[in-house]
Amino acid sequence: MPLRTLLILIAIAVVILAVKRLFSPGRPRANKKLEQGKMVQCAHCGIYLPEPDAIAREGRFYCSQAHLDDDRDRSHK
C-alpha cells in the first residue's frame, strides 16, 4: 500500500512538471548569428571569422598578422 501511494505521488509530480514546462514561456534564446555579424574568409588559410576580428588589407581579409605578412611576402617575390 505505501509503495502504491508513493508511485501515485511520483506520477502526479511528473504530470505537474510536464504541464508547467509545456505552458511556461521559457528562457529567451540569444541569436548568436546576429551577435557575430558578417563572416569573412582569410585570404591565406581560408578560415571564416567575424569581420571585426579580421585584419583587412587591400580588400582582402586575414585571420592573423602572420598570414597577412606571409601573403605580403609571397606577392613581393
N, C-alpha and C positions, 0 to 999 in steps of 0.2 A: 504493500500500500504506500509506504513513504517513497519508494522508488518511482511509482506511477505519478505521484504528486510532483516530484522533482522533475520528471520528464515533461509534464504538462507545463510547469513554470518555465522551463527552458524553452519549450516550443512557443509559449506566449511572448517571451522576451525576444526571441528571434523574429517573430512576426512584427512586433512593435518596432524593432530596429530596422527591419526591411521597409516598413511603411514610412518611418521617419526619413530614411535615406531617399526613398522614392519622391517624397514631397518637399525635401529641403532644397533651397536654391543652389547649394554647393558653393565652392570657392571660385572666385573669378580666376580664370587662367590667363597668364601673360602670353602675349603673342610675341614670341622671340624673333620671328622674322621681321616684324616692324622695328624691334629694338636694334637689330643688326644693321639695317639699312641695305644699301646696294652692295652686292658682292662683285669683286673684280678678280681677275686671274693674273698671277705672277707671270711676267713675260719670260722668266728664266726657267722655273721649275713646273709651272702650270697649276700650282695650288690655288684654291679660291680662298679669299679672305675679305673681311668687311673693308669697304673703301676707306673709311677713316684710319684704319690700321696700316694701309698700304703706303708705299713711297712712290710718288708719281714723278716721272721724268719724261719729257718729250712725248706725251700721250700714251706712255706705257706704264704699267704698274708693277711693283716689285714687293715681295714679302719681307725682304731684309736689305740692309745696306750692302751686305756681301754679294747678294745676287745682282744688285744694281752695279756694283763695281765689276763683277765678272762679265756682265753684258757689255759694260763700257770698255773693258779691256779687250774683249773679243772683236768689238766693232772698230777698234783702232789698229788691229793687226792686219 
